[in-house]
Structures are given as structure tokens and as C-alpha cells.
């Protein structure tokens, strides 16, 4: 069985709605760590929708598996098909 590709979902207030500079890193909303991109996307959508009326609140998905494997350069990293299609959900 393949190891899960971990993804972190978090968000908070940003200085500019078109950017990703968080105003207060001490008060970020950490939604969680998820074993697939599909699960992370579901969590991201929920958090983003709860804050849709706040233009300066932004949530992001971070591919932790890319940070944890320094032998694979980010530009050439190939995700598994199961990560793109929801991991068989």
C-alpha cells in the first residue's frame, strides 16, 4: 500500500486579496492535515465557503509530501493518479 500524500489546509487574513501575505501568522486557522488532495480540497472548500463574505480571508492547500521528500525537486515532482482523482473515494 502506498503512503498517503499529506496536504495541509490553513488560512487567515491576508494583506491583499490577490496575494498570499498573511497579516498575523500567530492567528492562522489550521484546518488540518489530510491524506489526499481530494480530502484537502473538500476541507479547503468548506473553510473558504464559510468565509466567502470576507475578501481578506484566504485558505490554501500546501503539499506537505513535497516538502518532506527533498530528493524530489518540486518542479519535476509527479503526483500519483490516486492523489489527483481522490484516492479511490
Secondary structure, DSSP 4 states (H G I P E B T S, - for coil): -PPP--EEEEEEEBSSTTS--BS-GGG-EEEEEESSHHHHHHHHHHHHHHTTT-TTEEEEEEEHHHHH-TTS-GGG----HHHHTTTT-
